[in-house]
Amino acid sequence: MSLDPAVAARLKRNEAGLVAAIAQERGTGDVLMMAWMDDEALARTLETRKATYFSRSRQQYWVKGETSGHTQYVHEVRLDCDGDTVLLIVDQEGAACHTGTHTCWDGDVLLAARS
């Protein structure tokens, strides 16, 4: 699989050739997780509608839920205005966070909204 050259030209990758990918739940709007993608991971995601990321620590691709069963079916993929972040609108099955929670942002609140 290869990424459409027009899309590849718009991507602003970091020094490792990666862009940030944010997964957001379609039904609730919850921000679920952040991971990394390179061109191949993005191409695989666009082709299969299965969220595919690149692991920096393992230096390999991983499909969300392939081993855990906590899958992400991708409905939409958007590129931000700077081309350095991808937004995946997904249906999440099970926990999104590797800690077993629904979202990676349900822990420490550093600043709360005022009432």
C-alpha distances in whole Angstrom, upper triangle without the diagonal:
4,7,10,12,15,14,13,16,18,17,20,19,21,22,20,17,17,18,20,19,22,22,24,26,26,29,31,30,30,28,26,25,23,20,18,14,12,10,7,9,10,6,7,10,10,8,10,13,14,15,13,14,15,18,20,23,21,18,16,13,15,15,18,21,19,22,25,24,24,21,20,19,17,19,19,17,19,19,23,25,24,21,21,21,18,20,19,21,21,23,24,26,28,28,26,27,27,31,31,32,31,30,30,32,35,37,39,40,41,42,43,44,47,49
4,6,8,11,11,9,13,15,14,17,16,19,20,18,15,15,16,19,18,21,22,24,26,26,30,32,30,30,28,27,25,23,20,17,13,11,7,6,9,9,6,8,11,10,9,13,15,16,16,14,15,15,19,20,23,22,19,16,14,17,17,20,23,21,25,27,26,26,23,21,20,18,20,18,16,18,17,20,22,22,18,19,19,17,19,19,21,22,24,26,27,30,30,27,28,28,32,32,33,31,30,30,32,35,37,39,39,40,41,42,43,47,48
4,6,8,7,6,10,11,11,14,14,17,19,17,14,14,14,16,16,19,19,22,24,24,28,29,27,28,25,25,23,21,18,16,12,10,6,7,9,7,5,8,10,9,9,13,14,15,15,13,14,15,19,20,23,22,19,17,15,17,17,19,23,22,25,27,27,26,22,20,19,17,18,16,13,14,14,17,19,18,14,15,16,14,16,16,19,20,23,24,27,29,29,25,27,28,31,32,32,30,28,28,30,33,35,37,37,38,39,40,40,44,46
4,5,5,6,9,10,11,15,15,19,21,20,16,16,16,18,18,20,21,23,25,25,29,30,28,29,27,27,25,23,21,18,15,13,9,10,12,10,8,11,12,10,11,15,16,18,17,16,17,18,22,23,27,26,23,21,19,21,20,22,26,25,29,30,29,28,25,22,21,18,18,16,14,14,13,17,18,18,14,16,17,15,17,17,20,21,24,26,29,31,31,28,30,31,34,34,34,32,31,30,32,35,37,39,39,39,40,41,41,44,46
4,5,5,6,9,10,13,14,18,20,19,15,16,16,19,19,22,23,26,28,28,31,33,30,31,29,29,27,24,22,19,16,13,10,12,14,12,11,14,16,13,15,18,19,21,20,19,19,20,23,24,27,27,24,22,21,23,23,25,28,28,31,33,32,31,28,25,24,21,22,19,16,16,14,17,17,17,14,16,17,16,19,20,22,24,28,29,32,34,34,30,32,33,36,37,37,35,33,32,34,37,39,40,40,40,41,42,42,45,47
4,6,5,7,9,13,15,18,20,20,17,17,16,19,19,21,23,24,27,26,30,31,28,30,27,28,27,24,23,20,17,15,12,14,16,13,12,16,16,14,16,19,19,22,21,20,20,21,25,25,29,29,26,25,23,25,24,26,29,29,33,34,33,32,28,25,24,21,21,18,15,14,12,15,15,15,12,15,16,15,18,19,21,24,27,29,32,34,34,30,32,33,36,37,36,34,32,32,33,36,38,39,39,39,39,40,40,43,45
4,5,5,7,10,12,16,18,18,14,14,13,15,15,17,19,21,23,23,27,28,25,26,24,24,23,20,19,16,13,12,9,12,13,10,10,13,13,11,14,17,17,18,17,17,17,18,22,22,26,26,23,22,20,21,21,22,26,26,29,30,30,28,25,22,21,18,18,15,12,11,9,12,13,12,9,12,12,11,14,15,18,20,24,25,28,31,30,27,28,29,33,33,33,30,28,28,29,32,34,35,35,35,36,37,37,40,42
4,5,5,9,10,13,15,15,11,12,11,14,15,18,20,22,25,25,29,30,27,28,25,25,23,20,18,15,12,10,7,10,12,10,10,13,14,13,15,18,18,19,18,16,16,16,20,20,24,24,21,20,18,20,21,22,26,26,29,30,30,29,26,23,22,19,20,17,14,13,11,13,14,13,9,11,13,12,15,17,20,22,25,27,29,31,30,27,28,29,32,33,33,31,29,28,29,33,35,35,35,35,36,37,38,41,43
4,6,8,10,14,16,16,13,13,13,16,17,20,22,24,27,27,31,32,29,30,27,27,25,22,21,18,15,13,10,14,16,13,13,17,18,16,18,21,21,23,21,20,19,19,23,22,26,27,23,23,22,24,24,26,29,30,33,34,34,32,29,26,26,22,23,20,16,15,12,14,13,12,9,11,14,14,17,19,22,25,28,30,32,34,33,30,31,32,35,36,36,34,31,30,31,35,36,37,37,36,37,38,38,42,44
4,7,10,13,16,16,13,13,11,14,15,17,20,22,25,25,28,29,26,27,24,25,23,20,19,16,14,13,11,15,16,13,14,17,17,16,18,21,21,22,20,19,19,19,22,22,26,27,24,23,22,24,24,25,28,29,32,33,33,30,28,25,24,21,21,17,14,12,9,10,9,8,6,9,11,11,14,17,20,22,26,28,31,33,31,28,29,30,33,34,33,31,29,28,28,32,34,34,34,33,34,35,35,38,40
4,6,10,12,13,10,9,8,10,12,15,18,20,23,24,27,28,24,25,22,22,20,17,16,13,11,10,9,12,13,11,12,16,15,15,18,20,19,20,18,17,16,16,19,18,22,23,20,20,19,21,21,22,26,26,29,30,30,28,25,23,23,19,20,17,13,12,8,9,10,8,5,6,8,9,13,15,18,21,25,26,29,30,29,25,26,27,30,31,30,29,26,25,26,29,31,31,31,31,31,33,33,37,39
4,7,10,11,8,8,7,10,12,15,19,21,24,26,29,29,25,25,22,23,20,17,16,13,12,10,11,15,15,13,15,18,18,18,21,23,22,23,20,19,17,16,18,17,21,23,20,20,20,22,23,23,27,28,30,31,31,29,27,24,25,22,23,20,16,14,10,10,11,7,5,5,8,11,14,17,20,23,27,27,30,31,29,26,26,27,30,31,31,29,26,25,25,29,30,30,30,29,30,32,32,36,38
4,7,7,5,5,5,9,11,15,18,21,24,26,29,29,26,25,22,22,19,15,14,10,9,8,9,13,13,12,15,17,17,18,20,22,22,21,19,17,14,13,15,14,18,19,16,17,17,19,20,21,25,26,28,29,29,27,26,23,24,22,23,21,17,15,12,13,14,10,8,6,9,11,15,17,21,23,26,26,29,30,28,24,24,25,27,29,29,28,25,23,24,28,29,29,29,28,30,32,33,36,39
4,5,5,5,6,9,12,16,19,22,25,27,31,30,27,26,22,22,19,15,13,10,11,10,12,15,15,15,18,20,19,21,23,25,24,23,20,18,15,13,14,12,16,18,15,17,17,19,21,22,26,26,28,29,30,28,27,25,26,24,26,23,19,18,15,15,16,12,11,8,10,13,17,19,23,24,28,27,30,30,28,24,23,24,26,29,28,28,25,22,23,27,27,27,28,27,28,31,32,35,38
4,5,7,10,12,16,19,22,25,29,31,34,34,30,29,25,25,22,18,16,13,13,11,14,16,17,17,19,21,22,23,25,27,27,26,23,20,17,14,15,12,15,17,15,17,18,21,23,24,28,28,29,30,32,30,29,27,29,27,29,26,23,22,19,19,19,16,14,12,14,17,20,22,26,27,31,30,32,33,30,27,26,25,28,30,31,31,28,25,26,30,30,29,30,29,31,34,35,38,41
4,6,9,11,14,18,21,24,27,29,33,32,30,28,24,24,20,16,14,10,10,9,12,13,14,15,17,19,19,21,23,24,24,23,20,17,14,11,12,9,12,14,11,13,14,17,20,21,24,24,26,27,29,27,26,25,26,25,27,25,22,21,19,19,21,17,15,13,14,16,19,21,25,26,29,28,30,30,28,24,23,23,26,28,29,29,26,23,25,29,29,29,30,29,31,34,36,39,42
4,7,10,13,17,19,23,26,28,31,31,28,27,24,23,20,16,13,10,9,6,8,11,11,12,14,16,17,18,20,22,22,21,18,16,13,11,12,11,14,15,12,13,14,17,19,20,24,24,26,27,28,27,25,23,25,22,25,22,19,18,16,17,18,15,13,11,12,14,17,19,23,24,27,27,29,30,28,24,24,24,27,29,29,29,26,24,26,29,30,30,31,30,32,34,36,39,42
4,7,9,13,16,19,22,24,28,27,25,24,20,19,16,12,10,6,5,5,8,10,10,10,13,14,14,16,19,20,19,18,15,13,10,8,10,9,13,14,12,12,12,14,16,17,21,21,23,24,25,23,22,20,21,19,22,20,16,16,14,14,16,14,11,9,9,11,14,15,19,20,24,23,26,26,24,21,20,20,23,25,25,25,22,20,22,25,26,27,28,27,29,31,32,36,39
4,6,10,13,16,20,21,25,24,21,21,17,17,14,10,9,6,5,6,9,11,10,9,13,14,14,15,18,19,18,17,14,13,10,10,12,12,15,17,15,15,14,15,16,17,21,22,24,24,25,22,21,18,20,17,19,17,13,12,10,11,13,11,8,5,6,7,11,13,16,18,21,21,24,25,23,19,19,20,23,24,24,23,20,18,20,23,24,25,25,25,27,28,29,33,36
4,7,10,13,17,19,22,21,18,17,14,13,10,7,6,5,6,9,12,14,11,11,14,16,14,16,19,19,18,17,13,12,10,10,12,12,15,17,15,16,14,15,16,15,19,20,22,22,23,20,19,16,18,16,18,16,13,12,10,10,13,12,10,7,5,6,9,11,14,16,19,19,21,22,20,16,16,17,20,21,21,20,17,15,16,20,21,21,22,22,23,25,26,30,32
4,7,10,13,15,19,18,15,14,11,11,8,6,5,5,6,10,12,13,10,9,13,14,11,13,16,16,14,13,10,10,8,10,12,13,16,17,16,16,14,13,13,12,16,18,20,20,20,17,16,13,14,12,14,12,10,10,9,10,14,13,11,9,6,5,6,7,11,12,15,15,18,19,17,13,14,16,18,19,19,17,14,13,15,18,20,21,22,22,23,25,25,29,31
4,6,10,12,15,15,12,11,7,8,6,5,7,9,10,13,15,17,13,12,16,16,13,15,18,18,15,14,11,12,11,13,14,16,18,20,19,18,16,15,14,13,16,18,20,19,19,16,15,12,14,12,13,12,10,10,10,11,14,14,13,11,7,6,5,6,9,10,13,13,16,17,15,11,12,15,17,18,16,14,11,11,12,15,17,19,19,20,21,21,22,26,28
4,7,9,12,12,10,9,6,5,5,6,8,11,12,15,17,17,14,13,16,15,12,14,17,16,13,12,9,11,11,14,15,17,20,20,20,19,16,15,13,11,13,16,18,17,16,13,12,9,10,9,11,10,9,11,12,13,17,18,16,15,11,9,6,5,6,7,9,9,13,14,12,9,11,14,16,16,14,12,10,10,12,14,17,19,19,21,22,22,23,26,28
4,6,9,8,6,6,4,5,7,9,12,14,15,19,20,21,17,16,19,18,15,16,19,18,14,14,11,14,15,18,19,21,23,24,24,23,20,18,16,13,15,19,21,19,18,14,13,10,11,10,10,10,10,11,13,14,17,19,18,17,13,11,7,6,5,6,8,9,12,14,13,10,12,16,17,17,14,11,9,11,11,14,17,19,19,21,21,20,21,24,25
4,6,6,5,5,6,7,10,12,15,17,18,22,23,23,19,18,20,20,16,17,20,18,14,14,12,16,17,20,21,24,25,26,26,25,22,19,17,14,15,18,20,18,16,13,12,9,10,9,10,11,12,14,16,17,21,22,21,20,16,14,10,8,6,5,6,6,10,12,11,10,13,16,18,16,14,10,9,12,13,14,18,20,20,22,23,22,22,25,26
4,6,6,8,10,10,13,15,17,20,20,23,24,24,21,19,21,20,16,17,19,18,14,14,14,17,19,22,24,26,28,29,29,27,24,21,18,16,17,20,22,20,18,15,13,10,10,9,8,9,11,13,16,17,21,23,22,21,18,15,11,9,5,5,6,8,12,14,15,13,16,20,21,19,17,14,13,16,16,17,21,23,23,25,25,24,23,27,27
4,6,8,11,12,15,18,20,23,23,27,27,27,24,22,24,23,20,20,22,20,17,17,17,20,22,25,27,29,31,31,32,30,27,24,21,18,19,22,24,21,19,16,15,13,12,12,11,13,15,17,20,21,24,26,25,25,21,19,15,13,9,8,7,9,12,14,15,14,17,21,22,20,17,13,14,17,17,17,21,24,23,26,25,23,23,26,26
4,5,9,10,14,17,20,23,24,27,28,29,25,24,26,25,21,22,25,23,19,19,18,21,22,26,27,29,30,31,32,30,27,25,22,19,20,23,25,22,20,17,16,14,15,14,14,15,17,18,20,20,24,26,25,24,21,19,15,14,10,10,10,10,13,14,14,13,16,20,20,18,15,12,12,15,14,14,18,20,19,22,22,20,19,22,22
4,6,9,12,14,17,20,21,25,26,26,23,21,24,24,20,21,23,22,18,19,17,20,21,24,25,27,29,30,30,29,26,24,21,19,20,23,25,23,21,18,17,14,15,14,13,13,14,15,17,17,20,22,22,21,17,16,12,11,9,10,10,11,15,16,15,13,16,19,20,19,16,12,11,14,13,14,17,19,18,20,20,18,18,21,21
4,6,9,12,15,19,20,24,25,26,23,21,24,24,20,21,24,23,19,18,16,19,19,22,23,25,26,27,28,27,24,22,20,17,18,22,23,20,19,16,15,13,15,14,15,15,16,16,18,18,21,22,22,21,17,16,12,12,10,10,11,10,13,14,12,11,12,16,17,16,12,9,8,10,9,10,14,16,15,18,18,16,16,20,21
4,6,9,12,15,17,21,23,23,20,19,22,22,18,20,23,22,18,17,15,17,16,19,20,21,23,24,25,24,22,20,18,15,17,21,22,19,19,15,15,13,15,14,15,14,14,14,16,15,19,20,19,18,14,13,10,10,9,10,12,11,14,14,12,10,11,14,15,15,12,10,7,8,7,10,13,15,14,16,17,16,17,21,22
4,7,10,14,16,20,22,22,18,18,21,20,17,19,22,20,17,15,12,15,14,17,17,19,20,22,22,21,19,17,15,12,14,17,18,16,16,12,12,10,13,13,15,15,15,16,17,17,21,21,20,18,15,13,11,10,10,9,10,9,11,11,9,6,7,11,12,12,9,7,4,6,7,9,12,15,15,18,19,18,20,23,25
4,7,10,13,17,19,20,16,16,19,19,16,18,21,20,17,15,12,13,11,14,14,15,17,18,19,18,16,14,14,11,13,16,17,15,16,13,13,11,14,14,16,16,15,15,16,16,20,20,19,16,13,12,10,10,11,11,13,11,13,13,10,7,7,9,11,12,10,9,6,5,8,10,12,15,16,17,19,20,21,25,27
4,7,10,14,16,17,14,14,18,17,15,17,20,19,17,15,12,12,10,11,12,13,15,16,17,16,15,14,14,12,15,17,18,17,18,15,15,13,15,14,17,16,14,14,14,14,18,17,16,13,10,10,9,10,12,13,15,14,16,16,13,10,9,11,13,15,14,13,10,8,10,13,15,16,17,18,20,21,22,26,28
4,7,11,14,14,11,12,15,15,13,16,18,18,16,14,10,9,7,8,8,9,12,13,13,13,11,10,11,10,14,15,17,16,17,15,14,13,15,14,17,16,14,15,15,15,19,18,16,13,10,10,11,11,14,14,16,15,17,17,15,11,11,11,14,16,16,15,13,11,13,16,17,19,20,21,23,24,26,30,32
4,7,10,11,9,10,13,13,12,15,17,17,16,14,11,9,6,6,7,8,11,12,11,11,10,10,12,12,16,17,18,19,20,18,16,15,17,15,18,17,14,15,14,15,18,16,14,11,9,9,11,12,15,16,19,18,20,20,18,15,14,14,18,19,19,19,16,15,17,20,21,22,23,24,26,27,29,33,35
4,7,8,5,6,9,10,10,12,14,15,14,13,10,8,5,5,8,10,13,13,11,11,9,10,11,12,16,16,19,20,20,19,17,15,16,14,17,15,12,13,12,14,17,16,13,10,9,9,11,11,15,16,19,18,21,22,20,16,17,17,21,22,22,21,19,18,20,23,24,26,27,27,29,30,32,35,38
4,6,5,6,9,10,11,12,14,16,16,15,12,10,8,7,10,10,14,14,11,11,9,12,13,15,19,19,21,22,23,22,20,18,19,17,19,18,14,15,13,15,18,16,13,11,11,11,14,14,18,19,22,22,24,25,24,20,20,20,24,25,26,25,23,21,23,27,28,29,30,30,32,34,35,38,41
4,6,5,6,9,10,11,12,14,15,15,13,11,10,10,13,14,18,17,14,13,11,14,15,17,20,20,23,24,25,23,21,19,19,17,19,17,14,14,13,15,18,16,12,12,12,11,14,15,18,19,22,23,25,27,26,22,23,23,27,28,28,27,25,24,26,30,31,32,33,33,35,36,37,41,43
4,5,5,6,9,10,10,12,13,13,12,9,9,9,12,14,17,16,13,11,9,11,12,15,18,17,20,22,22,22,19,18,18,16,18,17,15,16,15,18,21,20,16,15,15,14,16,15,19,19,22,22,24,25,25,22,23,23,26,27,28,27,25,24,27,30,31,33,34,35,36,38,39,42,44
4,5,5,6,9,10,11,11,10,8,5,5,6,10,12,15,14,12,10,7,9,9,11,15,14,17,19,19,18,16,14,15,13,16,15,12,14,14,17,20,19,16,15,13,11,13,12,16,16,18,18,20,22,21,18,19,19,23,23,24,23,21,21,23,26,28,30,31,32,33,35,36,39,41
4,5,5,6,9,10,10,10,8,7,8,9,13,15,18,18,15,13,11,12,11,13,16,17,20,21,21,19,16,14,14,11,14,12,9,11,11,14,17,16,13,13,11,9,11,10,14,14,17,18,20,22,22,18,20,21,24,25,25,23,21,21,23,26,28,30,31,31,33,34,34,38,40
4,5,5,6,9,10,11,10,9,10,12,16,18,21,20,17,15,12,13,13,15,18,18,21,22,22,21,18,16,15,13,14,13,11,13,13,17,19,19,15,16,15,12,14,13,16,16,19,20,22,24,24,21,23,24,27,27,28,26,25,25,27,30,32,34,34,35,36,37,38,41,43
4,5,5,6,8,8,8,6,9,11,14,17,20,18,16,13,10,10,9,12,15,14,17,19,18,18,15,13,13,11,14,14,12,15,16,19,22,22,18,18,17,14,15,13,15,15,17,18,19,22,22,19,21,21,25,25,26,24,23,23,26,29,31,33,34,35,37,37,38,42,43
4,5,5,5,5,5,5,8,11,15,17,20,19,17,15,11,11,9,10,13,13,17,18,17,16,13,10,9,8,10,10,9,12,13,17,20,20,17,17,15,11,12,9,12,11,14,15,17,19,19,16,19,20,23,23,23,21,20,21,23,26,28,30,31,32,34,34,35,38,40
4,6,6,8,9,9,12,14,18,21,23,22,21,18,14,14,12,14,17,17,21,21,20,19,15,13,11,8,10,9,8,11,12,16,19,20,16,17,15,12,12,10,12,12,15,17,19,22,22,19,22,23,27,26,26,24,23,23,25,28,31,33,33,34,35,36,36,39,41
4,6,8,10,10,13,16,19,22,25,23,21,18,15,15,13,15,17,16,20,22,20,20,16,14,12,10,12,12,11,14,16,20,22,23,20,20,19,15,16,13,15,15,17,18,20,23,24,21,24,25,28,27,28,26,25,26,28,31,33,36,36,38,39,39,39,43,44
4,5,8,9,13,15,18,22,24,22,21,18,14,13,10,12,14,13,17,18,17,16,13,11,9,9,11,12,12,16,18,21,24,25,22,22,20,16,16,13,14,13,14,15,16,20,21,19,22,22,26,25,25,23,23,24,27,29,31,34,35,37,38,38,38,42,43
4,6,9,12,16,18,22,24,23,22,19,15,13,10,11,13,13,17,18,15,14,11,8,6,5,7,9,9,13,16,19,22,23,20,20,18,14,13,10,10,9,11,12,14,17,18,16,19,21,24,23,23,20,20,21,24,26,29,31,32,34,35,34,35,38,39
4,6,10,13,16,19,21,19,19,16,12,10,7,7,9,10,13,14,12,11,8,6,5,6,9,11,11,15,17,20,24,24,21,21,18,14,14,10,11,9,10,11,12,15,15,14,16,17,21,19,20,18,18,19,22,24,26,29,30,32,33,33,34,38,39
4,7,10,13,16,18,17,17,14,10,8,6,6,9,10,13,13,13,11,8,6,7,6,10,11,10,13,15,18,21,21,18,17,15,12,11,8,10,8,10,10,12,14,14,11,14,15,18,18,18,16,15,16,19,21,23,26,27,29,30,30,31,35,37
4,7,10,13,15,14,13,10,7,6,4,6,10,10,13,14,14,13,10,9,10,10,13,14,12,15,16,18,22,21,18,17,15,12,13,11,13,12,14,13,15,16,16,13,15,15,19,19,20,18,17,17,20,23,25,27,28,30,32,32,33,37,39
4,6,9,12,11,10,8,6,5,6,8,11,12,14,15,15,14,12,11,13,12,16,15,13,15,15,18,21,20,17,15,13,11,12,11,14,14,16,15,17,18,16,13,14,14,17,18,19,18,17,16,19,22,23,25,26,28,29,31,32,36,38
4,6,9,8,7,6,4,6,9,10,14,14,15,16,18,17,16,15,17,16,20,19,16,18,17,19,22,21,18,15,14,13,15,15,18,18,20,19,20,20,19,16,16,15,18,20,21,21,19,18,20,23,24,26,28,28,31,32,34,37,40
4,6,5,5,5,6,7,10,11,14,14,14,16,18,17,16,16,19,19,22,22,19,21,20,22,25,23,20,17,16,16,17,17,20,19,21,19,20,20,18,15,14,13,16,18,20,20,18,17,20,22,23,24,26,27,30,31,33,37,40
4,6,5,7,9,11,14,15,17,17,18,19,21,20,20,20,22,22,25,24,21,22,21,22,25,22,20,17,16,17,19,19,22,22,24,23,24,23,21,18,16,15,18,20,22,22,20,18,21,23,23,24,26,27,29,31,34,37,40
4,6,8,11,12,15,16,18,17,17,18,21,20,21,21,24,24,27,27,25,26,25,25,28,26,24,20,20,20,22,22,25,24,26,24,24,23,21,19,16,14,17,19,21,23,21,18,21,24,23,24,27,27,30,32,35,38,41
4,5,8,10,13,15,16,15,15,17,20,19,20,20,23,23,27,27,25,26,25,27,30,28,25,22,21,21,23,22,25,24,26,23,24,23,21,19,17,15,18,20,22,23,22,20,23,26,25,27,30,30,33,35,37,41,43
4,7,10,13,15,18,17,17,19,21,21,21,21,23,23,26,26,23,25,24,25,28,25,23,20,20,20,22,21,25,24,26,24,25,25,23,20,19,17,21,23,24,25,24,22,25,27,27,29,31,31,34,36,38,42,44
4,7,10,13,15,13,14,17,19,19,18,18,20,20,24,24,21,23,23,25,28,26,23,20,20,19,21,20,23,22,24,22,23,23,21,19,19,17,20,22,24,24,23,21,25,27,28,29,32,32,35,37,39,42,45
4,7,10,12,11,13,15,16,16,15,15,17,17,20,20,18,20,20,23,26,24,21,19,18,17,18,17,20,18,20,19,20,20,19,17,17,16,20,20,22,22,21,20,23,26,27,29,31,32,34,35,37,41,43
4,6,9,7,9,11,13,12,11,12,14,15,18,19,18,20,21,23,26,25,22,20,18,17,17,15,18,16,17,16,16,17,16,14,14,13,17,17,19,19,18,18,21,23,25,27,29,30,33,34,35,39,41
4,6,5,8,10,10,10,8,9,10,12,15,16,16,19,20,22,26,26,22,21,18,16,16,13,15,13,14,13,13,14,14,12,14,13,17,17,18,17,17,17,21,23,24,27,29,31,33,33,35,38,40
4,6,8,8,8,7,5,6,9,11,14,16,15,18,20,22,25,25,23,21,18,16,15,12,14,11,12,10,10,11,10,8,10,10,14,13,14,13,14,14,17,19,21,24,26,28,30,30,32,35,37
4,5,5,4,4,4,7,10,13,16,18,18,21,23,25,29,29,26,25,22,19,18,15,16,13,12,10,8,9,9,9,11,10,13,12,14,13,14,15,19,20,22,25,27,29,31,31,33,37,38
4,6,6,8,7,10,12,14,18,20,20,23,25,27,31,31,28,26,23,21,20,17,18,15,15,13,12,12,13,12,14,13,16,15,17,17,18,18,22,23,25,28,30,33,35,35,36,40,41
4,6,8,9,12,15,18,21,23,23,26,28,30,33,33,30,28,26,24,23,20,21,18,17,15,13,12,13,13,13,12,14,13,16,17,18,18,22,23,24,27,30,32,35,35,37,40,42
4,5,8,11,14,17,20,23,23,26,27,29,33,33,30,28,25,23,22,19,20,17,15,12,10,9,9,10,11,9,12,10,13,13,15,16,19,20,21,25,27,30,32,32,34,38,39
4,6,9,12,15,18,21,22,25,27,29,33,33,30,29,26,23,22,18,18,15,13,10,8,7,9,10,12,12,14,12,14,13,15,17,20,21,23,26,28,31,33,33,34,38,39
4,7,10,13,16,18,19,22,24,26,30,30,28,26,23,20,18,15,15,12,10,7,5,5,6,7,9,10,12,9,11,10,12,14,17,17,19,23,25,28,29,29,31,34,35
4,6,10,13,15,16,19,22,24,27,28,26,24,21,18,16,13,13,9,8,6,5,7,9,8,11,12,15,13,14,12,13,15,18,19,21,25,26,29,30,30,31,35,36
4,6,9,11,12,16,18,20,24,25,22,21,18,15,13,9,9,6,6,5,6,9,10,8,12,13,16,14,14,12,13,14,17,18,21,24,25,28,29,29,29,33,34
4,6,9,11,15,18,20,24,25,22,22,19,15,13,9,8,5,5,7,8,12,13,12,15,17,20,18,18,15,16,18,20,21,24,27,28,30,31,31,31,35,35
4,6,7,11,14,17,20,22,19,19,16,12,10,6,6,4,7,9,11,15,15,13,17,19,22,20,20,17,16,18,20,22,25,27,28,30,30,30,30,34,35
4,7,10,14,16,20,22,19,20,17,13,11,8,6,6,7,11,13,17,18,16,19,22,24,23,22,19,18,20,21,23,27,29,29,31,31,30,30,33,34
4,7,10,13,16,18,16,17,14,10,8,6,5,7,10,13,16,19,20,17,20,23,25,24,23,20,19,20,21,24,27,29,28,30,30,29,29,32,33
4,7,10,13,15,12,13,11,7,6,5,6,9,12,15,18,20,20,17,20,22,25,24,23,20,19,20,21,23,26,28,28,29,29,29,29,32,34
4,6,10,12,10,11,9,6,5,7,8,12,15,17,21,23,22,19,21,24,26,26,25,22,20,20,21,24,26,28,27,28,28,28,27,31,32
4,7,8,6,8,6,5,6,9,12,15,18,20,23,25,24,21,22,25,27,28,26,24,21,21,22,25,27,28,27,27,27,28,28,31,33
4,6,5,7,6,6,7,11,13,17,20,22,25,27,25,22,23,25,28,28,27,24,21,21,21,24,26,26,25,25,25,26,25,29,31
4,6,8,9,10,11,15,17,20,24,25,29,31,29,26,26,29,31,32,30,28,25,24,24,27,29,29,27,27,26,27,27,29,32
4,5,8,10,12,16,18,22,25,26,30,31,30,26,26,28,31,32,30,28,25,24,24,27,29,28,27,26,26,28,28,31,33
4,6,8,11,14,17,20,24,25,28,29,28,24,25,27,29,30,29,27,24,23,23,27,29,29,28,28,28,29,29,33,35
4,7,10,13,17,19,23,23,27,28,26,22,22,24,26,28,27,25,22,21,21,25,26,26,26,25,26,27,28,31,34
4,7,10,13,16,19,20,23,24,22,19,19,21,23,25,23,22,19,17,18,21,23,23,23,23,24,25,25,29,31
4,7,10,12,16,17,20,22,21,17,18,20,23,23,22,20,18,17,18,21,23,24,24,25,25,26,26,30,32
4,6,9,13,14,18,19,18,15,16,19,22,22,20,18,15,15,16,19,22,23,22,23,24,24,24,28,29
4,6,10,11,14,17,16,13,15,18,20,20,19,16,14,15,16,19,22,24,24,25,25,26,26,29,31
4,7,9,13,15,15,13,16,19,21,20,18,15,14,16,16,19,22,24,24,25,26,25,25,28,29
4,6,9,12,13,11,14,17,19,18,16,13,13,15,16,18,21,24,24,26,27,26,26,30,31
4,7,10,11,10,14,17,19,17,15,12,13,16,17,18,22,24,25,27,28,27,27,31,31
4,6,7,7,11,13,15,13,12,9,10,13,15,16,19,22,23,26,27,26,26,30,30
4,7,8,11,13,15,12,12,9,12,15,17,17,20,23,25,28,29,28,29,32,33
4,7,9,11,12,8,9,7,10,13,15,15,17,21,23,26,27,27,28,31,32
4,6,8,8,5,5,4,7,9,12,12,14,18,20,23,24,24,26,29,30
4,7,9,7,7,5,5,7,10,11,14,17,18,21,23,23,24,28,29
4,5,6,5,6,5,5,9,10,11,14,16,19,21,22,24,27,29
4,5,7,9,9,8,12,12,13,16,19,21,24,24,27,30,32
4,6,9,9,8,11,11,11,14,17,19,22,23,25,29,30
4,7,9,9,12,11,12,16,18,21,24,24,26,29,30
4,6,7,9,8,9,13,15,19,21,20,22,26,27
4,7,9,8,11,14,16,19,21,20,21,25,26
4,5,6,9,12,13,16,18,17,19,23,24
4,6,7,10,12,14,16,17,19,23,24
4,6,8,8,11,13,13,15,19,21
4,7,8,11,13,13,15,18,20
4,6,10,12,12,15,18,20
4,6,9,10,14,17,19
4,6,6,10,13,15
4,7,10,13,16
4,7,9,13
4,6,9
4,6
4
